[in-house]
Amino acid sequence: MAVVNRSAPPCGVIPVVAYPDVDAAVTWLQAAFGLRVRLRIASHRVQMWHGKACVIVGEQGPDKQWGTKSSTMLRVEDVDAVCARAREHGASVTHEPQTHMYGERQATLEDFAGHRWTLTQTVEDVDPAAWGGEAVEL
């Protein structure tokens, strides 16, 4: 039986994004993408939810653990709506919403601190072989 720790996000993959101001980042992520706070750790770290997915917001700086920025893919129900919402909150859209041959509708944005976010929405179940992919472990 696996051990469950209520202090740790239950997600298998947990992106960590570094910001110079954690509180400002949390406020922006809530407003722009609809993320919810799961757990706060002092003023330097916040675990957040998006559906069943997790992300950690950490403090950025030369003496902090997360000194670099990152890119994160966020699964949403409506790419166009979330893209518009994020744009209203100051995100710059680097790739407008587009439906790809692999069955995902995606848009890429940059937030107020320069982080890249790719919004993705499944619109069709496509066999990876149909577009040149190779299914290894699905």
Order of alpha helices (4+ residues) and beta strands (2+ residues): beta-alpha-beta-beta-beta-beta-alpha-beta-beta-beta
